[in-house]
Amino acid sequence: MSQDSKERRLALVTGGGRGIGEAVCRQLASQGLRVVVADIDGDNAARVARELGAGHAAETVDVADEAAVIGLFERVEAAHGPVAVLVCVAGLLILPNGERPLIKDMSMDTWERSFAVNTRGAFLCSREYLRRREANPLAQGRVVFFGSVAAQLGGYRSSAAYIGAKAAVHGYAKAFARESAHLRITANVIAPGLIDTDMLRATVTSSGALAAAAQNIPLGRVGRVDDVAAAVAYLVSPAAEYITGNVIDVNGGYRMQ
């Protein structure tokens, strides 16, 4: 890797192998950042990194595994330099037999796995990032967490486990923003609404149901992954240096404050 390439800010994106995470990787790369695509599906991560071109890399990681997350940061920083931008997209919605489980029927496995990936994963990745930036500070440190409109509304298609896990991320991100502010790191949450992804399509029974859902959105359409990626790109840019501890809604007006 050339010296010029090494001097570009490095972004680590979890859940970067497909969907919103992939769109985030492409958006950040288009803005000149070096991107490490991290995903539990190593093949998908490698594909995205390869398509991004020279200067980008892929890693396989289970964000719910503490040792795996520590190892991820060790490998990335040894090979590519310090991580300036962390985007925690990795998430999981469990729908047993394709159905949203009711609280009265929910298994402990569904509850625990939902929190392990959605909440513990965000904690482990951001904790390791903060530890490393305490030891080796960087200018323009940025962390972007992913919540959900489901956590704000109680959800219609999401399970209580997913809603609870994402609501925890909303609160945790504010604590993280306070504890990292002395390093001039900003930390914010993106709360997507109905975005056209495999996760959303798993909750609807037909294209007609998706179209019907769009009727409840003031802007008249389901969101695109690029709508979300654009918001991430702004939050990690120099222009957003005075925005921290906020939840940024990307929902087409589905929920208004």
C-alpha positions, 0 to 999 in steps of 0.5 A: 500500500502506498504512503498516500493510501496509508494517510487516508482515514481508515474506516471499519464497517461491521456488517459490511458484507451486504445490505445497508453495510455494503452501501455504507462501505461503497459510500465511504470508499467513494469519499476517499476513505480506506475501508475494512469490510468486516462481516460474519460472512467472510466471502461477502466481505471479501467480495465487497472489498474486492469490488471497492478496489485497491487500498481496501480490505476484508475481515471475517468477524462475529461481533458478539465474540469478545476475543474475535473483536479484539483480534479484529482490531489487532489485525486491522491496525497492524496491517492498515494503521489506526481506525479513525471511523467505526460504523457498527451496522452488524445486526440480526432480526430473528424470525423463527419459521418466518414469523415475528415471535410474540413475547409470550412465545419467545425463547431465551435463545432468541432473546439472548442472540438478539442482544448478543449481536445487536447490543453486545456487538456494538459495545465490544467494537466501540469499547475496543475502538475507544481503548485504542484511541485513548492509547493513540488519539486521532483527529476526527474520530467518529463512531456511528451506531445503528438503532432502528425506528422499531426501537422508537415506535415499539415496532410492528414487524420486529420482535420485542427482542430486536426492539429491546436490543436496538433501544439499548443501543440508542441509550448506550451510544449517548453514554459512549458519546459522553465518555469519548468526547474528551478525545473529540470523538463524536458518536451518533446513532442512525435509526433507519425506518423501512429500508428495502433490505433482505431484513425488511423483506423477511417481514412482509409476505408479498411485494404488495405488502411492501407497497402497502407499507410505503403508503404510511410513509409521507415521502411515499416510498420505502427507503433505499440503502443509499439513503442510509449510507448518505447519512452515515457519510455526513456523520463521519465527515468534518462537517459533522464535528459538532454533532454527537450523542444524537439519533438521526432518523432516516425514515422518510417521515415515518416517525416525526419528532 
